[in-house]
Amino acid sequence: MPTLLITRPEADAAPLIRRLDELGIDTIAAPLLEIDYLDGPDLDVETVQAMLLTSANGVRALARRTERRDIPCLAVGDATARTASDLGFLSVASAGGDVDDLARLVTERCNPKKGVLLHAAGSVSAGDLAAMLEPQGYKVWREMLYEARTATVLPSEVAEALSNGGVDGVVLYSPRTATHFRHLLSAAHLDDRLDALTLFALSNNVLAAAGEGWAGTVVAAHPDQESLLEAVRTC
């Protein structure tokens, strides 16, 4: 049975691990990011026509800062949209892709004259929604609601599994985590293990950030979790 290293934050890793278990794939959790939700007053969303959601963590952070669930939500992908629905947001649409797809969905669903777009953001966000949308007349309010702190070292049990050949592949969801994984691997003096690992990347941007030297690389057909799971299943 193959074993994959899961690098997602804890809350996002759990459902992914369940799905992989259903496929008969063992996993080792090694979160590369730790999420800190930022406290603060309730957000004043009276003039907001839509919430822009670029991650599940952004949804969770947003739900902590407002009780409003009736404002339409536009999510970058299906997993983020499901998180919003699970947390009670009533009108949720998924762009089914990346931040470029989300920007296109905004232009289809929103009117620049009908209010502000609230981007529930983290300390680091892929893409720049404001730069994409403001030239078209939209006003984007980017509110940082959480911080994602990177792990400083690989957990000892993860380093041991990599060293002993107990890991067959690594699942990476973002360029940031891809770059950081390579950094931690080098810091643990495990670069020589890379040629025994298959990379499963959410997108070509992740693949580029992950660098060369892998035993094999597999990229999801679309930048969403279902496509990535299908890539894993058929590999």
Backbone as CSV, one residue per row, in Angstrom:
resi,resn,N_x,N_y,N_z,CA_x,CA_y,CA_z,C_x,C_y,C_z
1,MET,0.851,-1.193,0.000,0.000,0.000,0.000,0.889,1.247,0.000
2,PRO,0.701,2.171,-0.939,1.543,3.370,-0.983,1.256,4.309,0.183
3,THR,2.242,5.114,0.516,2.115,6.085,1.601,2.441,7.469,1.067
4,LEU,1.542,8.416,1.309,1.726,9.794,0.856,1.884,10.726,2.043
5,LEU,2.751,11.694,1.868,2.942,12.744,2.862,1.963,13.871,2.568
6,ILE,1.153,14.226,3.558,0.132,15.270,3.416,0.608,16.514,4.137
7,THR,0.770,17.598,3.389,1.384,18.808,3.928,0.381,19.902,4.275
8,ARG,-0.887,19.629,4.146,-1.913,20.645,4.381,-2.039,20.990,5.861
9,PRO,-2.555,22.195,6.198,-2.864,22.503,7.597,-3.829,21.470,8.169
10,GLU,-3.811,21.313,9.467,-4.531,20.219,10.117,-6.001,20.144,9.723
11,ALA,-6.704,21.276,9.743,-8.143,21.260,9.455,-8.428,20.818,8.024
12,ASP,-7.542,21.174,7.089,-7.738,20.789,5.698,-7.236,19.384,5.420
13,ALA,-6.271,18.928,6.215,-5.698,17.602,5.986,-6.678,16.490,6.326
14,ALA,-7.484,16.684,7.369,-8.344,15.605,7.857,-9.278,15.053,6.783
15,PRO,-10.055,15.892,6.061,-10.935,15.319,5.028,-10.160,14.714,3.871
16,LEU,-8.994,15.269,3.541,-8.174,14.703,2.477,-7.669,13.316,2.862
17,ILE,-7.229,13.176,4.099,-6.737,11.883,4.579,-7.855,10.842,4.545
18,ARG,-9.079,11.241,4.906,-10.206,10.304,4.846,-10.441,9.824,3.422
19,ARG,-10.385,10.746,2.469,-10.619,10.367,1.072,-9.525,9.430,0.566
20,LEU,-8.283,9.698,0.934,-7.187,8.841,0.502,-7.277,7.466,1.143
21,ASP,-7.727,7.427,2.390,-7.920,6.146,3.067,-8.954,5.298,2.322
22,GLU,-9.991,5.947,1.806,-11.007,5.225,1.024,-10.420,4.644,-0.255
23,LEU,-9.348,5.260,-0.754,-8.680,4.761,-1.952,-7.622,3.715,-1.626
24,GLY,-7.475,3.383,-0.348,-6.486,2.393,0.048,-5.081,2.934,0.121
25,ILE,-4.938,4.226,0.399,-3.630,4.867,0.449,-3.344,5.320,1.876
26,ASP,-2.209,4.882,2.402,-1.782,5.330,3.723,-1.260,6.759,3.645
27,THR,-1.306,7.454,4.760,-0.857,8.849,4.791,-0.057,9.135,6.053
28,ILE,0.803,10.126,5.946,1.504,10.687,7.098,1.257,12.193,7.062
29,ALA,0.733,12.731,8.136,0.432,14.162,8.188,1.674,14.947,8.603
30,ALA,1.998,15.961,7.810,3.119,16.850,8.124,2.734,18.268,7.746
31,PRO,1.856,18.909,8.538,1.410,20.264,8.191,2.595,21.225,8.077
32,LEU,2.680,21.906,6.935,3.757,22.876,6.739,3.332,24.286,7.136
33,LEU,2.014,24.472,7.341,1.494,25.769,7.757,0.648,25.591,9.007
34,GLU,0.782,26.527,9.923,-0.083,26.583,11.097,-0.915,27.849,10.995
35,ILE,-2.229,27.700,11.157,-3.158,28.805,10.940,-3.514,29.474,12.255
36,ASP,-3.317,30.785,12.308,-3.733,31.592,13.455,-4.844,32.538,13.006
37,TYR,-6.037,32.341,13.530,-7.156,33.220,13.204,-7.039,34.502,14.021
38,LEU,-7.251,35.618,13.362,-7.053,36.919,13.993,-8.361,37.405,14.625
39,ASP,-8.300,37.717,15.904,-9.462,38.249,16.599,-9.662,39.710,16.225
40,GLY,-10.878,40.181,16.422,-11.191,41.569,16.139,-12.684,41.788,16.202
41,PRO,-13.119,43.018,15.996,-14.555,43.313,16.029,-15.269,42.684,14.843
42,ASP,-16.585,42.581,14.965,-17.377,42.107,13.831,-17.150,43.011,12.630
43,LEU,-17.076,42.402,11.466,-16.867,43.166,10.246,-18.148,43.897,9.848
44,ASP,-18.002,45.122,9.422,-19.141,45.899,8.941,-19.346,45.572,7.459
45,VAL,-20.321,44.711,7.182,-20.501,44.201,5.816,-21.768,44.749,5.152
46,GLU,-22.311,45.837,5.667,-23.571,46.365,5.138,-23.466,46.756,3.667
47,THR,-22.320,47.214,3.215,-22.175,47.661,1.824,-21.519,46.597,0.944
48,VAL,-21.353,45.396,1.473,-20.677,44.324,0.729,-21.682,43.599,-0.148
49,GLN,-21.381,43.495,-1.443,-22.283,42.759,-2.336,-21.906,41.289,-2.440
50,ALA,-20.638,40.947,-2.170,-20.219,39.549,-2.237,-18.942,39.353,-1.443
51,MET,-18.794,38.141,-0.895,-17.573,37.730,-0.207,-16.718,36.926,-1.187
52,LEU,-15.445,37.254,-1.276,-14.528,36.514,-2.134,-13.692,35.591,-1.260
53,LEU,-13.785,34.299,-1.531,-13.173,33.290,-0.668,-12.094,32.538,-1.436
54,THR,-10.843,32.714,-1.026,-9.739,32.084,-1.757,-9.135,30.899,-1.013
55,SER,-9.681,30.549,0.142,-9.214,29.369,0.861,-10.253,28.970,1.894
56,ALA,-10.202,27.699,2.299,-11.090,27.236,3.361,-10.761,27.934,4.674
57,ASN,-9.491,28.227,4.894,-9.126,28.935,6.126,-9.701,30.345,6.143
58,GLY,-9.766,30.978,4.970,-10.396,32.286,4.887,-11.865,32.225,5.254
59,VAL,-12.533,31.149,4.840,-13.948,30.967,5.195,-14.101,30.827,6.704
60,ARG,-13.273,29.984,7.298,-13.363,29.767,8.746,-13.087,31.056,9.515
61,ALA,-12.102,31.814,9.025,-11.777,33.079,9.678,-12.924,34.079,9.532
62,LEU,-13.519,34.128,8.351,-14.636,35.033,8.101,-15.816,34.692,8.998
63,ALA,-16.104,33.412,9.159,-17.242,32.990,9.979,-17.076,33.399,11.440
64,ARG,-15.840,33.579,11.868,-15.572,34.028,13.235,-15.815,35.520,13.424
65,ARG,-15.817,36.277,12.321,-15.850,37.738,12.414,-17.166,38.359,11.937
66,THR,-18.096,37.523,11.496,-19.419,38.032,11.135,-20.448,36.924,11.303
67,GLU,-21.646,37.328,11.755,-22.748,36.380,11.856,-23.590,36.357,10.591
68,ARG,-23.325,37.264,9.676,-24.093,37.326,8.438,-23.789,36.110,7.566
69,ARG,-24.836,35.458,7.123,-24.678,34.302,6.252,-25.472,34.461,4.949
70,ASP,-26.087,35.642,4.779,-26.963,35.852,3.632,-26.265,36.537,2.462
71,ILE,-25.073,37.072,2.674,-24.365,37.747,1.581,-23.776,36.694,0.649
72,PRO,-23.936,36.830,-0.663,-23.406,35.830,-1.600,-21.906,35.630,-1.440
73,CYS,-21.479,34.386,-1.559,-20.063,34.025,-1.464,-19.596,33.452,-2.793
74,LEU,-18.467,33.935,-3.275,-17.846,33.411,-4.485,-16.529,32.776,-4.078
75,ALA,-16.416,31.464,-4.285,-15.276,30.705,-3.799,-14.368,30.297,-4.946
76,VAL,-13.076,30.209,-4.643,-12.096,29.878,-5.673,-12.274,28.466,-6.208
77,GLY,-12.684,27.535,-5.341,-12.825,26.141,-5.760,-13.885,25.414,-4.971
78,ASP,-14.098,24.160,-5.321,-15.193,23.397,-4.725,-14.981,23.129,-3.236
79,ALA,-13.746,22.829,-2.828,-13.499,22.550,-1.412,-13.773,23.782,-0.555
80,THR,-13.356,24.951,-1.039,-13.625,26.188,-0.315,-15.127,26.467,-0.271
81,ALA,-15.806,26.199,-1.374,-17.258,26.400,-1.419,-17.970,25.472,-0.433
82,ARG,-17.523,24.213,-0.356,-18.140,23.275,0.588,-17.949,23.745,2.025
83,THR,-16.784,24.261,2.336,-16.540,24.767,3.683,-17.501,25.907,4.004
84,ALA,-17.717,26.805,3.041,-18.645,27.919,3.258,-20.066,27.407,3.492
85,SER,-20.491,26.451,2.687,-21.829,25.884,2.865,-21.955,25.190,4.217
86,ASP,-20.917,24.439,4.603,-20.948,23.737,5.888,-21.033,24.708,7.059
87,LEU,-20.489,25.920,6.883,-20.514,26.908,7.961,-21.749,27.808,7.903
88,GLY,-22.701,27.465,7.030,-23.986,28.136,7.052,-24.187,29.263,6.070
89,PHE,-23.190,29.565,5.223,-23.392,30.602,4.221,-24.416,30.093,3.198
90,LEU,-25.379,30.926,2.883,-26.576,30.467,2.183,-26.453,30.476,0.668
91,SER,-25.669,31.375,0.123,-25.540,31.477,-1.332,-24.064,31.390,-1.690
92,VAL,-23.652,30.215,-2.182,-22.234,29.956,-2.438,-22.063,29.456,-3.867
93,ALA,-21.154,30.071,-4.597,-20.827,29.627,-5.953,-19.336,29.366,-6.032
94,SER,-18.969,28.313,-6.766,-17.569,27.953,-6.909,-17.065,28.306,-8.294
95,ALA,-15.849,28.888,-8.347,-15.216,29.161,-9.632,-14.583,27.906,-10.203
96,GLY,-14.410,26.892,-9.369,-13.908,25.605,-9.835,-12.503,25.644,-10.381
97,GLY,-11.658,26.527,-9.831,-10.309,26.606,-10.371,-9.374,27.392,-9.496
98,ASP,-8.765,28.433,-10.070,-7.794,29.235,-9.341,-8.279,30.674,-9.232
99,VAL,-7.391,31.563,-8.788,-7.796,32.945,-8.544,-8.209,33.649,-9.839
100,ASP,-7.623,33.247,-10.970,-8.048,33.827,-12.250,-9.491,33.447,-12.567
101,ASP,-9.839,32.194,-12.268,-11.221,31.751,-12.484,-12.176,32.489,-11.547
102,LEU,-11.715,32.744,-10.329,-12.553,33.490,-9.376,-12.801,34.904,-9.880
103,ALA,-11.778,35.544,-10.413,-11.954,36.896,-10.958,-12.972,36.896,-12.094
104,ARG,-12.918,35.868,-12.937,-13.898,35.771,-14.029,-15.311,35.567,-13.484
105,LEU,-15.440,34.763,-12.440,-16.756,34.537,-11.837,-17.313,35.831,-11.265
106,VAL,-16.457,36.642,-10.676,-16.889,37.941,-10.144,-17.486,38.793,-11.252
107,THR,-16.822,38.847,-12.399,-17.323,39.684,-13.487,-18.648,39.171,-14.038
108,GLU,-18.892,37.867,-13.879,-20.154,37.292,-14.337,-21.291,37.537,-13.350
109,ARG,-20.976,37.552,-12.059,-22.014,37.577,-11.026,-22.223,38.943,-10.374
110,CYS,-21.221,39.822,-10.449,-21.275,41.064,-9.680,-21.282,42.292,-10.583
111,ASN,-21.800,43.375,-10.024,-21.869,44.653,-10.720,-21.006,45.663,-9.964
112,PRO,-20.067,46.324,-10.633,-19.192,47.275,-9.929,-19.948,48.360,-9.178
113,LYS,-21.184,48.644,-9.587,-21.941,49.729,-8.978,-22.773,49.292,-7.772
114,LYS,-22.746,47.987,-7.452,-23.657,47.481,-6.424,-23.000,47.172,-5.085
115,GLY,-21.787,47.655,-4.886,-21.187,47.479,-3.569,-19.794,46.903,-3.607
116,VAL,-19.227,46.833,-2.411,-17.846,46.399,-2.214,-17.756,44.875,-2.292
117,LEU,-16.597,44.380,-2.713,-16.284,42.956,-2.666,-15.318,42.738,-1.509
118,LEU,-15.691,41.900,-0.555,-14.847,41.621,0.599,-14.030,40.359,0.345
119,HIS,-12.719,40.504,0.274,-11.823,39.359,0.124,-11.367,38.928,1.512
120,ALA,-11.819,37.745,1.950,-11.406,37.189,3.246,-10.031,36.562,3.062
121,ALA,-8.991,37.300,3.423,-7.625,36.934,3.042,-6.797,36.485,4.232
122,GLY,-5.686,35.829,3.896,-4.674,35.484,4.875,-3.481,36.394,4.730
123,SER,-2.456,36.108,5.526,-1.253,36.934,5.474,-0.543,36.813,4.132
124,VAL,-0.729,35.673,3.461,-0.188,35.464,2.116,-1.300,34.910,1.251
125,SER,-1.530,35.519,0.097,-2.584,35.067,-0.807,-2.013,34.867,-2.197
126,ALA,-2.473,33.805,-2.843,-2.069,33.576,-4.233,-2.852,34.533,-5.128
127,GLY,-2.149,35.236,-6.002,-2.824,36.163,-6.896,-3.197,37.461,-6.204
128,ASP,-3.613,38.415,-6.990,-3.990,39.739,-6.477,-5.342,40.103,-7.072
129,LEU,-6.397,39.783,-6.329,-7.748,40.026,-6.828,-8.006,41.508,-7.067
130,ALA,-7.499,42.352,-6.189,-7.724,43.786,-6.366,-7.123,44.261,-7.684
131,ALA,-5.910,43.821,-7.983,-5.259,44.235,-9.234,-6.014,43.729,-10.451
132,MET,-6.671,42.593,-10.318,-7.434,42.040,-11.432,-8.761,42.750,-11.623
133,LEU,-9.399,43.155,-10.520,-10.785,43.611,-10.590,-10.951,45.131,-10.544
134,GLU,-10.072,45.821,-9.857,-10.261,47.269,-9.719,-10.179,48.016,-11.051
135,PRO,-9.339,47.587,-12.026,-9.358,48.255,-13.328,-10.705,48.147,-14.044
136,GLN,-11.532,47.178,-13.618,-12.856,47.023,-14.218,-13.938,47.744,-13.418
137,GLY,-13.521,48.541,-12.444,-14.466,49.360,-11.701,-14.897,48.792,-10.365
138,TYR,-14.442,47.600,-10.003,-14.827,47.007,-8.721,-13.994,47.595,-7.586
139,LYS,-14.600,47.679,-6.413,-13.871,48.064,-5.218,-13.667,46.820,-4.362
140,VAL,-12.403,46.441,-4.153,-12.077,45.230,-3.404,-11.529,45.618,-2.034
141,TRP,-12.169,45.119,-1.001,-11.747,45.315,0.379,-11.050,44.023,0.822
142,ARG,-9.724,44.072,0.884,-8.953,42.904,1.316,-8.737,42.987,2.816
143,GLU,-9.376,42.083,3.551,-9.257,42.062,5.007,-8.455,40.827,5.423
144,MET,-7.315,41.044,6.064,-6.506,39.918,6.528,-7.126,39.368,7.807
145,LEU,-7.607,38.140,7.733,-8.338,37.535,8.837,-7.586,36.396,9.512
146,TYR,-6.495,35.948,8.884,-5.697,34.891,9.516,-4.260,34.984,9.041
147,GLU,-3.375,34.396,9.826,-1.971,34.300,9.466,-1.596,32.833,9.308
148,ALA,-0.807,32.554,8.288,-0.317,31.199,8.065,1.173,31.181,8.342
149,ARG,1.554,30.528,9.438,2.958,30.463,9.829,3.567,29.149,9.357
150,THR,4.743,29.229,8.777,5.394,28.038,8.247,6.087,27.251,9.351
151,ALA,6.079,25.921,9.193,6.810,25.054,10.117,8.303,25.339,10.013
152,THR,9.000,25.238,11.122,10.431,25.528,11.129,11.280,24.295,10.835
153,VAL,10.758,23.102,11.133,11.480,21.853,10.859,10.470,20.778,10.487
154,LEU,10.941,19.742,9.833,10.113,18.562,9.625,9.967,17.819,10.953
155,PRO,8.771,17.362,11.303,8.641,16.551,12.522,9.574,15.338,12.451
156,SER,10.092,14.934,13.605,11.089,13.860,13.638,10.575,12.576,13.015
157,GLU,9.286,12.263,13.248,8.742,11.028,12.688,8.624,11.105,11.172
158,VAL,8.394,12.308,10.653,8.327,12.491,9.203,9.714,12.357,8.595
159,ALA,10.704,13.004,9.220,12.080,12.890,8.736,12.544,11.445,8.747
160,GLU,12.166,10.715,9.779,12.563,9.303,9.864,11.915,8.482,8.764
161,ALA,10.627,8.719,8.520,9.931,7.979,7.468,10.537,8.271,6.105
162,LEU,10.886,9.536,5.847,11.532,9.887,4.584,12.899,9.227,4.467
163,SER,13.643,9.236,5.537,14.982,8.659,5.535,14.956,7.157,5.309
164,ASN,13.941,6.489,5.871,13.863,5.028,5.806,13.097,4.517,4.590
165,GLY,12.702,5.420,3.688,11.952,4.985,2.518,10.501,4.660,2.798
166,GLY,9.980,5.221,3.897,8.592,4.938,4.265,7.577,5.862,3.639
167,VAL,8.023,6.715,2.727,7.119,7.637,2.030,7.314,7.454,0.531
168,ASP,6.195,7.330,-0.191,6.255,7.130,-1.646,5.993,8.410,-2.431
169,GLY,5.264,9.347,-1.823,4.928,10.566,-2.553,4.540,11.686,-1.610
170,VAL,4.497,12.890,-2.165,4.167,14.090,-1.401,3.063,14.852,-2.126
171,VAL,2.049,15.263,-1.389,0.941,16.033,-1.950,1.145,17.500,-1.588
172,LEU,1.200,18.364,-2.609,1.442,19.789,-2.388,0.357,20.613,-3.077
173,TYR,-0.173,21.586,-2.349,-1.329,22.354,-2.822,-0.996,23.773,-3.246
174,SER,0.151,24.305,-2.845,0.433,25.699,-3.171,1.920,25.884,-3.465
175,PRO,2.256,26.893,-4.277,3.681,27.186,-4.501,4.425,27.468,-3.213
176,ARG,3.768,28.135,-2.272,4.436,28.463,-1.008,4.841,27.199,-0.257
177,THR,3.925,26.241,-0.132,4.261,25.025,0.594,5.249,24.172,-0.194
178,ALA,5.189,24.224,-1.508,6.153,23.478,-2.318,7.564,23.976,-2.078
179,THR,7.737,25.284,-2.117,9.051,25.870,-1.867,9.525,25.566,-0.454
180,HIS,8.617,25.656,0.499,8.996,25.447,1.897,9.330,23.976,2.159
181,PHE,8.631,23.069,1.508,8.954,21.653,1.685,10.378,21.368,1.229
182,ARG,10.760,21.915,0.075,12.122,21.714,-0.401,13.146,22.295,0.583
183,HIS,12.810,23.444,1.168,13.698,24.067,2.148,13.865,23.176,3.374
184,LEU,12.761,22.639,3.905,12.831,21.789,5.094,13.543,20.478,4.790
185,LEU,13.343,19.960,3.586,14.019,18.726,3.199,15.536,18.936,3.199
186,SER,15.969,20.056,2.664,17.400,20.369,2.651,17.927,20.563,4.066
187,ALA,17.161,21.266,4.901,17.598,21.518,6.272,17.759,20.217,7.053
188,ALA,16.962,19.195,6.687,17.056,17.901,7.356,18.069,16.974,6.674
189,HIS,18.794,17.492,5.686,19.805,16.723,4.941,19.185,15.497,4.280
190,LEU,18.031,15.695,3.692,17.313,14.595,3.048,17.097,14.840,1.560
191,ASP,17.875,15.723,0.969,17.730,15.978,-0.469,17.901,14.717,-1.298
192,ASP,18.718,13.784,-0.804,18.972,12.573,-1.572,17.765,11.645,-1.623
193,ARG,16.724,11.938,-0.834,15.516,11.111,-0.840,14.513,11.564,-1.899
194,LEU,14.765,12.721,-2.499,13.793,13.284,-3.433,13.562,12.372,-4.633
195,ASP,14.627,11.701,-5.090,14.485,10.869,-6.285,13.755,9.562,-6.013
196,ALA,13.267,9.397,-4.768,12.418,8.249,-4.440,10.964,8.661,-4.237
197,LEU,10.675,9.953,-4.446,9.339,10.483,-4.148,8.631,10.944,-5.418
198,THR,7.337,10.654,-5.486,6.494,11.193,-6.546,5.769,12.423,-6.018
199,LEU,5.820,13.483,-6.795,5.122,14.716,-6.432,3.717,14.705,-7.031
200,PHE,2.719,14.967,-6.197,1.342,15.170,-6.645,1.012,16.640,-6.409
201,ALA,0.921,17.409,-7.498,0.781,18.859,-7.417,-0.608,19.297,-7.854
202,LEU,-1.142,20.293,-7.167,-2.471,20.801,-7.485,-2.495,21.542,-8.813
203,SER,-1.361,22.156,-9.186,-1.332,22.967,-10.399,0.089,23.015,-10.949
204,ASN,0.217,23.573,-12.146,1.537,23.741,-12.742,2.376,24.760,-11.976
205,ASN,1.726,25.734,-11.339,2.467,26.685,-10.506,3.112,25.984,-9.315
206,VAL,2.395,25.033,-8.747,2.962,24.243,-7.650,4.124,23.399,-8.162
207,LEU,3.942,22.787,-9.317,4.998,21.974,-9.920,6.267,22.796,-10.126
208,ALA,6.122,24.002,-10.652,7.285,24.856,-10.900,7.997,25.203,-9.602
209,ALA,7.226,25.502,-8.558,7.828,25.872,-7.277,8.515,24.691,-6.602
210,ALA,8.052,23.477,-6.904,8.603,22.283,-6.263,9.967,21.897,-6.805
211,GLY,10.350,22.452,-7.934,11.674,22.197,-8.468,11.832,20.838,-9.105
212,GLU,13.079,20.507,-9.432,13.388,19.270,-10.143,13.950,18.217,-9.196
213,GLY,14.142,17.007,-9.733,14.776,15.937,-8.976,13.848,14.880,-8.440
214,TRP,12.540,15.028,-8.650,11.569,14.059,-8.165,11.636,12.771,-8.987
215,ALA,11.220,11.670,-8.362,11.138,10.405,-9.090,10.087,10.497,-10.186
216,GLY,9.031,11.228,-9.928,7.971,11.443,-10.903,7.114,12.604,-10.461
217,THR,6.416,13.198,-11.388,5.521,14.310,-11.055,4.167,14.091,-11.706
218,VAL,3.125,14.383,-10.952,1.750,14.267,-11.430,1.031,15.556,-11.082
219,VAL,0.398,16.182,-12.077,-0.327,17.435,-11.866,-1.814,17.197,-12.100
220,ALA,-2.635,17.720,-11.216,-4.085,17.585,-11.366,-4.548,18.226,-12.678
221,ALA,-5.536,17.613,-13.318,-6.055,18.143,-14.576,-6.669,19.523,-14.384
222,HIS,-7.249,19.762,-13.230,-7.791,21.061,-12.854,-7.326,21.357,-11.426
223,PRO,-7.166,22.623,-11.057,-6.640,22.954,-9.729,-7.697,22.840,-8.631
224,ASP,-8.202,21.623,-8.432,-9.153,21.379,-7.359,-8.880,19.999,-6.765
225,GLN,-9.398,19.793,-5.567,-9.061,18.574,-4.837,-9.576,17.320,-5.525
226,GLU,-10.760,17.370,-6.112,-11.281,16.178,-6.772,-10.378,15.744,-7.922
227,SER,-9.873,16.710,-8.688,-8.973,16.368,-9.780,-7.659,15.813,-9.254
228,LEU,-7.191,16.356,-8.155,-5.949,15.853,-7.576,-6.141,14.428,-7.058
229,LEU,-7.257,14.171,-6.422,-7.545,12.811,-5.945,-7.633,11.832,-7.123
230,GLU,-8.212,12.271,-8.211,-8.287,11.415,-9.391,-6.896,11.150,-9.944
231,ALA,-6.039,12.151,-9.910,-4.658,11.957,-10.377,-3.937,10.946,-9.503
232,VAL,-4.153,11.025,-8.209,-3.550,10.051,-7.293,-4.095,8.655,-7.566
233,ARG,-5.400,8.564,-7.736,-6.044,7.262,-7.937,-5.535,6.564,-9.184
234,THR,-5.319,7.310,-10.243,-4.952,6.701,-11.525,-3.447,6.575,-11.719
235,CYS,-2.659,7.093,-10.777,-1.206,7.050,-10.944,-0.711,5.605,-10.811
